Amino acid sequence: MERYIQILNIALEAVFANKFRSMLTALGIIFGVAAVIAMMAIGNGAQQEILDQIKLVGVNNIVILPVIEKSSSANDEEGGKTKTKKYSPGLTLKDAESIKAIIPTVDKVSPEVIYETFIIKDGIRSSATLTGVTPDFFNVFNLNLQKGHIFTDSQLERGNAVCIIGPGIASKFFPREDPIGKFIKCGNLWLKVIGVLENRNIGSTSTEDLGISNSNVNIYAPLQTIFLRYKDRSVITSSSFHSSENFVFFGGGGFASFSSGAGEDESKNYHQIDKIIVQVHETTQLNPTVKLLKEMLLRRHTDVEDFEIKVPELLLKQEQRTKDIFNIVLGAIASISLIVGGIGIMNIMLASVMERIREIGVRKATGATKRDIVFQFLSEATMISITGGLLGIILGIAISRIIMQITDILTIVSPISIVVSFGVSVAVGILFGYMPAKRAAEQDPLESLRHD
């Protein structure tokens, strides 16, 4: 044991005697380990964002959105022939009720009506999104209350002027008071605050297409409150033909303002509901339920496909698979740097053997065996690899933090990436250091002593 410790000391002295060369030798390993850690951190961050989005979307949800077509005459010319458009009532509350009552795989149904409006309190005015929902909405998206309570059945049926606000609204308009029981002007009506939602981290990649909305800055009122006190688009009135001063109506694919301007080609939103979220019992029931939903809605809409059905979880899982493949490619490219670093170690160590032939001859002449020579040069290569691996870990963590700060891309450094990259760096050092060590051990002692 003492013999090997002495050999290690000799190897350590050789490494420190050539600090600059040793550092250059370790550069390949340093950057290789850093690249692997940084690439895996980016991949882990992307995967975490996907998982967070799945949590935000809710489990086993299906999103039904209306499709708004450009307004036109009842008859369209197509191929020189006149084509009469069929009438469709659009997405309605009855659609949501029928889905819940008829399709057995459905657990919860959450219809939504969305208006862009403004809120006013104590002279402070801000734009906001007012959403009409049912209590199932909060269960579907796993939204919890910080304080207050959800709409009661009585408030929902009567369309009471009550609302639940996001924490962003609460902090801006009620910074020094409890908002519960207070009133806030939403559009032209005053709503009583009965609840405040818990704060929720919403990623920048969250989109309406996935059924995700920023609950932190939204206001939620009972669905009937919106229909009775604001607007019910299924009811045709004279005001339907005039512009609205307070709202821009959301219609799934985008925002479309109603205007009385003559000759303007505008989108007409005739859908009563802006979004229906359908939650099924099991993930395996998603695809069969989508088929049933499409057939059912086509019958109810007289074969007019003025809606689109999306499955956020499947879209996100497909995106996750794509990112996993991308991450594997990035990891493979980064791993090549480790191999290149190992080749660098081998080249430098081979050059070192040629420079130290006389030293090898002296050691053999004084009783060193082939095993001792192999162990010495292999120890040098391993020390360089270990040092490079440690410096690479520090550099990789630093690069990951810098990427997150500069580009706002989430990066997560996992212990597995550190262990794997460090283990590979040591293995590369041993693997590529063995050939020079073996070559050194095979040197003839007499020839080595004659070497200048």
C-alpha positions as CSV (number, residue, x, y, z in Angstrom):
1,M,0.0,0.0,0.0
2,E,2.8,2.3,0.9
3,R,4.4,1.6,-2.5
4,Y,1.3,2.8,-4.3
5,I,1.0,5.9,-2.1
6,Q,4.6,6.8,-3.1
7,I,3.8,6.3,-6.8
8,L,0.7,8.6,-6.4
9,N,3.0,11.3,-4.9
10,I,5.3,11.0,-7.9
11,A,2.4,11.3,-10.3
12,L,1.1,14.3,-8.4
13,E,4.5,16.0,-8.5
14,A,4.6,15.4,-12.3
15,V,1.2,17.0,-12.7
16,F,2.1,20.1,-10.7
17,A,5.5,20.3,-12.3
18,N,3.7,21.0,-15.6
19,K,0.7,23.0,-14.4
20,F,0.1,24.8,-17.7
21,R,0.2,21.6,-19.8
22,S,-2.0,19.8,-17.3
23,M,-4.6,22.6,-17.4
24,L,-4.6,22.5,-21.2
25,T,-5.0,18.8,-21.1
26,A,-8.0,19.1,-18.7
27,L,-9.8,21.8,-20.8
28,G,-11.5,19.2,-23.0
29,I,-12.9,17.4,-19.9
30,I,-13.9,20.7,-18.3
31,F,-15.9,21.9,-21.2
32,G,-17.3,18.5,-21.9
33,V,-18.6,18.1,-18.4
34,A,-19.9,21.6,-18.3
35,A,-21.7,21.1,-21.7
36,V,-23.4,17.9,-20.5
37,I,-24.6,19.5,-17.2
38,A,-25.8,22.6,-19.0
39,M,-27.7,20.7,-21.7
40,M,-29.3,18.3,-19.3
41,A,-30.3,21.3,-17.1
42,I,-32.1,22.9,-20.1
43,G,-33.8,19.6,-20.8
44,N,-34.9,19.2,-17.2
45,G,-36.2,22.7,-17.2
46,A,-38.2,22.1,-20.4
47,Q,-39.6,18.9,-19.0
48,Q,-40.6,20.7,-15.7
49,E,-42.4,23.4,-17.7
50,I,-44.4,20.7,-19.5
51,L,-45.3,19.0,-16.2
52,D,-46.3,22.4,-14.8
53,Q,-48.5,23.1,-17.8
54,I,-50.2,19.7,-17.4
55,K,-51.0,20.6,-13.8
56,L,-52.4,24.0,-14.9
57,V,-54.5,22.4,-17.7
58,G,-55.9,19.9,-15.2
59,V,-56.1,16.2,-15.5
60,N,-57.8,14.5,-18.4
61,N,-59.3,17.7,-19.9
62,I,-60.8,18.3,-23.3
63,V,-61.2,21.9,-24.6
64,I,-64.0,22.8,-26.9
65,L,-63.7,26.3,-28.6
66,P,-66.0,28.1,-31.0
67,V,-64.9,28.8,-34.5
68,I,-66.0,32.3,-35.7
69,E,-66.4,32.8,-39.4
70,K,-66.4,36.1,-41.3
71,S,-69.8,37.6,-41.6
72,S,-71.3,37.2,-45.1
73,S,-74.6,36.8,-46.9
74,A,-76.8,33.7,-46.3
75,N,-75.8,32.4,-49.8
76,D,-72.2,31.9,-50.9
77,E,-71.0,31.3,-54.4
78,E,-68.8,28.3,-54.7
79,G,-67.6,27.0,-58.0
80,G,-70.1,29.1,-59.9
81,K,-73.0,27.6,-57.8
82,T,-75.0,29.1,-55.0
83,K,-74.4,27.4,-51.6
84,T,-76.9,28.0,-48.8
85,K,-75.4,28.0,-45.3
86,K,-77.0,25.9,-42.6
87,Y,-78.0,27.5,-39.4
88,S,-76.2,26.7,-36.2
89,P,-77.0,28.0,-32.7
90,G,-73.2,27.9,-31.9
91,L,-71.8,26.7,-28.6
92,T,-74.5,27.1,-25.9
93,L,-75.0,26.3,-22.3
94,K,-77.4,23.6,-23.4
95,D,-74.5,21.9,-25.2
96,A,-72.6,21.8,-21.9
97,E,-75.6,20.5,-20.0
98,S,-76.2,17.8,-22.7
99,I,-72.5,16.7,-22.6
100,K,-72.7,16.2,-18.8
101,A,-76.0,14.4,-19.0
102,I,-75.4,12.1,-22.0
103,I,-71.8,11.0,-22.2
104,P,-70.9,8.5,-19.5
105,T,-67.2,9.0,-19.5
106,V,-67.5,12.7,-18.6
107,D,-66.8,13.6,-15.0
108,K,-67.1,17.4,-15.0
109,V,-68.1,20.1,-17.5
110,S,-67.1,23.7,-17.1
111,P,-68.6,26.2,-19.6
112,E,-67.0,29.7,-19.7
113,V,-68.0,33.1,-21.1
114,I,-65.1,35.5,-21.4
115,Y,-65.2,39.3,-21.7
116,E,-62.4,41.8,-21.9
117,T,-63.5,44.8,-19.8
118,F,-62.1,47.3,-17.2
119,I,-62.3,47.5,-13.4
120,I,-62.4,50.6,-11.3
121,K,-62.0,51.2,-7.6
122,D,-61.0,54.4,-5.7
123,G,-59.9,56.1,-8.9
124,I,-57.7,53.2,-10.1
125,R,-58.7,51.8,-13.5
126,S,-57.3,48.8,-15.1
127,S,-58.1,46.4,-17.9
128,A,-59.1,42.9,-16.8
129,T,-60.7,39.7,-18.0
130,L,-64.1,38.9,-16.6
131,T,-65.0,35.2,-16.9
132,G,-68.4,33.7,-16.2
133,V,-68.0,30.2,-14.7
134,T,-69.7,27.5,-12.7
135,P,-68.3,26.0,-9.4
136,D,-66.9,23.1,-11.4
137,F,-64.4,25.4,-13.0
138,F,-62.4,25.7,-9.8
139,N,-62.3,21.9,-9.4
140,V,-61.4,21.2,-13.0
141,F,-58.3,23.5,-12.8
142,N,-57.5,22.7,-9.1
143,L,-57.9,26.3,-8.1
144,N,-58.0,26.9,-4.3
145,L,-59.2,29.9,-2.4
146,Q,-56.9,32.0,-0.2
147,K,-60.0,33.3,1.6
148,G,-63.7,33.5,1.1
149,H,-65.9,30.9,-0.6
150,I,-67.0,29.6,-4.0
151,F,-70.4,30.7,-5.5
152,T,-73.4,29.0,-3.9
153,D,-76.1,27.3,-5.9
154,S,-78.4,30.2,-5.0
155,Q,-76.0,32.9,-6.2
156,L,-75.4,30.9,-9.4
157,E,-79.1,30.4,-10.2
158,R,-80.2,34.0,-9.4
159,G,-77.2,35.6,-11.1
160,N,-76.2,37.6,-8.1
161,A,-73.6,40.4,-8.5
162,V,-70.8,38.6,-6.8
163,C,-67.3,37.7,-7.9
164,I,-64.0,35.9,-7.0
165,I,-60.8,37.8,-7.8
166,G,-57.3,36.7,-8.5
167,P,-54.5,37.6,-6.0
168,G,-53.1,40.1,-8.5
169,I,-56.4,42.0,-8.5
170,A,-56.5,41.8,-4.7
171,S,-53.0,43.2,-4.2
172,K,-53.6,46.1,-6.7
173,F,-57.1,47.3,-5.6
174,F,-57.1,46.1,-2.0
175,P,-53.5,46.5,-0.8
176,R,-54.3,47.4,2.8
177,E,-57.7,45.9,3.4
178,D,-59.5,42.6,3.3
179,P,-61.3,42.4,-0.1
180,I,-64.0,40.0,1.2
181,G,-67.3,41.8,1.3
182,K,-66.0,44.8,-0.6
183,F,-67.3,46.0,-4.0
184,I,-65.4,46.5,-7.2
185,K,-66.8,48.1,-10.4
186,C,-66.5,45.8,-13.3
187,G,-67.6,47.5,-16.5
188,N,-70.7,49.4,-15.6
189,L,-71.7,47.2,-12.7
190,W,-70.6,46.8,-9.1
191,L,-69.7,43.3,-8.0
192,K,-69.3,42.1,-4.4
193,V,-66.0,40.2,-3.7
194,I,-66.8,36.8,-2.0
195,G,-63.4,35.1,-2.6
196,V,-59.8,35.5,-3.4
197,L,-57.8,32.8,-5.2
198,E,-54.4,31.5,-4.1
199,N,-51.4,32.7,-6.1
200,R,-50.4,30.4,-8.9
201,N,-47.3,30.4,-11.0
202,I,-48.3,30.7,-14.7
203,G,-45.5,30.1,-17.2
204,S,-45.1,32.3,-20.2
205,T,-45.7,29.4,-22.5
206,S,-49.2,28.9,-21.2
207,T,-51.8,29.6,-23.9
208,E,-55.5,29.9,-24.3
209,D,-55.3,27.0,-26.9
210,L,-54.5,24.7,-24.0
211,G,-57.4,26.1,-21.9
212,I,-55.0,27.8,-19.5
213,S,-55.8,31.3,-18.4
214,N,-53.9,33.5,-15.9
215,S,-56.1,33.2,-12.8
216,N,-53.9,35.6,-10.9
217,V,-55.3,38.6,-12.7
218,N,-58.8,37.5,-13.7
219,I,-62.2,38.1,-12.2
220,Y,-64.7,35.2,-12.0
221,A,-68.5,35.7,-11.8
222,P,-71.3,33.2,-11.8
223,L,-72.3,32.2,-15.4
224,Q,-75.9,33.4,-15.0
225,T,-74.6,36.8,-13.7
226,I,-72.9,37.3,-17.0
227,F,-76.0,36.3,-19.0
228,L,-78.4,38.4,-16.9
229,R,-76.4,41.5,-16.1
230,Y,-73.9,41.8,-18.9
231,K,-74.5,40.0,-22.2
232,D,-76.1,36.8,-23.5
233,R,-75.2,36.4,-27.1
234,S,-77.9,33.8,-27.7
235,V,-80.5,36.4,-27.2
236,I,-81.1,38.6,-30.3
237,T,-81.8,42.3,-29.3
238,S,-81.5,45.6,-31.0
239,S,-78.3,46.3,-29.1
240,S,-76.7,43.3,-30.9
241,F,-76.4,45.5,-33.9
242,H,-74.7,48.4,-32.2
243,S,-71.2,48.7,-30.9
244,S,-70.4,47.9,-27.3
245,E,-68.6,50.5,-25.4
246,N,-67.4,48.4,-22.5
247,F,-66.5,45.0,-23.9
248,V,-64.6,43.2,-26.6
249,F,-66.1,39.7,-27.0
250,F,-63.8,36.7,-27.0
251,G,-64.7,34.0,-29.4
252,G,-62.2,31.2,-29.0
253,G,-60.0,32.0,-32.0
254,G,-59.5,35.6,-31.0
255,F,-61.1,38.9,-30.0
256,A,-63.8,40.5,-32.3
257,S,-65.4,43.8,-31.6
258,F,-69.0,44.4,-32.6
259,S,-69.4,47.5,-34.7
260,S,-72.2,49.2,-36.6
261,G,-69.9,50.5,-39.4
262,A,-71.4,49.9,-42.8
263,G,-69.6,47.8,-45.3
264,E,-67.0,46.4,-42.8
265,D,-66.2,42.7,-43.1
266,E,-66.2,41.6,-39.4
267,S,-66.3,38.5,-37.4
268,K,-69.7,37.9,-35.8
269,N,-69.6,35.9,-32.5
270,Y,-73.0,34.2,-32.3
271,H,-71.7,31.6,-29.7
272,Q,-73.3,31.9,-26.3
273,I,-70.3,30.1,-24.7
274,D,-66.7,31.0,-25.4
275,K,-65.2,27.8,-24.0
276,I,-66.3,24.4,-22.7
277,I,-63.9,22.3,-20.6
278,V,-64.8,18.6,-20.4
279,Q,-63.0,16.5,-17.9
280,V,-63.2,12.7,-18.3
281,H,-62.6,10.0,-15.6
282,E,-59.5,8.4,-17.1
283,T,-56.8,9.3,-19.6
284,T,-57.7,6.2,-21.7
285,Q,-61.1,7.7,-22.2
286,L,-59.9,10.9,-23.9
287,N,-59.9,9.8,-27.5
288,P,-63.2,7.9,-27.4
289,T,-64.8,10.9,-25.7
290,V,-63.5,13.3,-28.3
291,K,-65.2,11.2,-31.0
292,L,-68.5,11.2,-29.1
293,L,-68.3,14.9,-28.5
294,K,-67.7,15.7,-32.2
295,E,-70.6,13.5,-33.3
296,M,-72.9,14.9,-30.6
297,L,-72.1,18.6,-31.3
298,L,-72.4,18.1,-35.1
299,R,-76.0,16.8,-34.6
300,R,-76.8,19.6,-32.3
301,H,-75.3,22.2,-34.7
302,T,-77.1,20.8,-37.8
303,D,-73.8,19.4,-39.2
304,V,-72.1,22.8,-39.1
305,E,-68.6,22.3,-37.7
306,D,-68.4,25.7,-36.0
307,F,-66.3,24.4,-33.1
308,E,-62.9,22.8,-32.6
309,I,-61.9,20.2,-30.0
310,K,-58.5,20.0,-28.5
311,V,-56.9,17.6,-26.0
312,P,-54.2,19.7,-24.1
313,E,-52.7,16.8,-22.2
314,L,-52.1,14.8,-25.4
315,L,-50.7,17.9,-27.1
316,L,-48.4,18.5,-24.2
317,K,-47.2,14.9,-24.1
318,Q,-46.5,15.0,-27.8
319,E,-44.5,18.2,-27.2
320,Q,-42.7,16.5,-24.3
321,R,-41.7,13.5,-26.6
322,T,-40.4,16.0,-29.1
323,K,-38.3,17.8,-26.5
324,D,-37.1,14.5,-25.0
325,I,-35.7,13.6,-28.5
326,F,-34.2,17.0,-28.8
327,N,-32.6,16.7,-25.3
328,I,-31.1,13.3,-26.2
329,V,-29.5,14.8,-29.3
330,L,-28.2,17.8,-27.2
331,G,-26.8,15.3,-24.6
332,A,-25.1,13.2,-27.3
333,I,-23.5,16.3,-28.9
334,A,-22.3,17.4,-25.5
335,S,-21.0,14.0,-24.7
336,I,-18.8,14.1,-27.8
337,S,-16.9,16.9,-26.0
338,L,-15.9,14.4,-23.3
339,I,-14.6,12.0,-25.9
340,V,-12.6,14.7,-27.5
341,G,-11.3,15.7,-24.1
342,G,-10.2,12.0,-23.6
343,I,-8.4,12.0,-26.9
344,G,-6.7,15.2,-25.8
345,I,-5.5,13.5,-22.6
346,M,-4.2,10.5,-24.6
347,N,-2.3,12.8,-27.0
348,I,-0.7,14.8,-24.2
349,M,0.2,11.8,-22.2
350,L,1.8,10.1,-25.2
351,A,3.8,13.2,-25.8
352,S,4.7,13.2,-22.1
353,V,5.9,9.5,-22.4
354,M,8.2,10.5,-25.3
355,E,9.6,13.4,-23.2
356,R,10.2,11.3,-20.1
357,I,11.7,8.1,-21.6
358,R,14.9,8.7,-19.6
359,E,12.9,9.1,-16.4
360,I,11.2,5.8,-17.1
361,G,14.5,4.1,-17.7
362,V,15.9,5.4,-14.4
363,R,12.8,4.2,-12.5
364,K,13.0,0.7,-14.1
365,A,16.7,0.6,-13.3
366,T,16.0,1.3,-9.7
367,G,13.5,-1.5,-9.4
368,A,10.2,-0.2,-10.7
369,T,8.0,-2.8,-12.3
370,K,5.8,-2.5,-15.4
371,R,2.8,-2.3,-13.1
372,D,4.4,0.6,-11.2
373,I,5.0,2.5,-14.5
374,V,1.4,1.9,-15.7
375,F,0.0,2.9,-12.3
376,Q,2.1,6.2,-12.3
377,F,1.0,7.4,-15.8
378,L,-2.6,6.2,-15.3
379,S,-2.7,8.1,-12.0
380,E,-1.6,11.2,-13.8
381,A,-4.3,10.9,-16.4
382,T,-6.9,10.1,-13.8
383,M,-5.9,13.1,-11.6
384,I,-6.2,15.4,-14.7
385,S,-9.7,13.9,-15.4
386,I,-10.9,14.3,-11.8
387,T,-9.7,17.9,-11.6
388,G,-11.3,18.7,-15.0
389,G,-14.5,17.0,-13.9
390,L,-14.7,19.0,-10.7
391,L,-14.0,22.3,-12.6
392,G,-16.5,21.3,-15.3
393,I,-19.2,20.7,-12.7
394,I,-18.7,24.3,-11.3
395,L,-18.6,25.7,-14.8
396,G,-21.7,23.7,-15.9
397,I,-23.8,25.0,-12.9
398,A,-22.6,28.5,-13.5
399,I,-23.6,28.3,-17.2
400,S,-27.0,27.0,-16.3
401,R,-27.6,29.9,-13.9
402,I,-26.4,32.4,-16.5
403,I,-28.7,30.9,-19.2
404,M,-31.7,31.2,-16.8
405,Q,-30.9,34.8,-15.9
406,I,-30.2,36.1,-19.4
407,T,-32.7,34.1,-21.6
408,D,-35.4,33.5,-19.0
409,I,-35.3,29.8,-19.9
410,L,-35.9,27.5,-16.9
411,T,-32.8,25.3,-16.2
412,I,-32.7,22.6,-13.5
413,V,-29.4,21.0,-12.6
414,S,-30.1,17.5,-11.4
415,P,-27.7,15.5,-9.2
416,I,-27.9,12.7,-11.8
417,S,-26.4,14.9,-14.5
418,I,-23.5,15.8,-12.1
419,V,-22.8,12.2,-11.1
420,V,-23.1,10.9,-14.7
421,S,-20.9,13.6,-16.3
422,F,-18.3,13.3,-13.5
423,G,-18.3,9.5,-13.7
424,V,-17.9,9.6,-17.5
425,S,-15.0,12.1,-17.2
426,V,-13.1,9.8,-14.8
427,A,-13.8,6.8,-17.0
428,V,-12.6,8.7,-20.1
429,G,-9.4,9.7,-18.3
430,I,-8.7,6.1,-17.3
431,L,-9.7,4.7,-20.7
432,F,-7.6,7.1,-22.8
433,G,-4.8,7.2,-20.2
434,Y,-4.2,3.5,-20.3
435,M,-2.6,3.4,-23.8
436,P,0.1,6.0,-23.0
437,A,0.7,4.3,-19.6
438,K,1.1,0.9,-21.3
439,R,3.4,2.3,-23.9
440,A,5.5,3.8,-21.1
441,A,5.7,0.5,-19.3
442,E,6.9,-1.3,-22.4
443,Q,9.9,1.0,-22.9
444,D,13.2,-1.0,-22.8
445,P,15.3,0.2,-19.7
446,L,18.6,0.1,-21.6
447,E,17.3,2.1,-24.5
448,S,15.6,4.5,-22.2
449,L,18.8,5.2,-20.3
450,R,20.6,5.9,-23.5
451,H,17.9,8.4,-24.6
452,D,18.8,12.0,-24.4
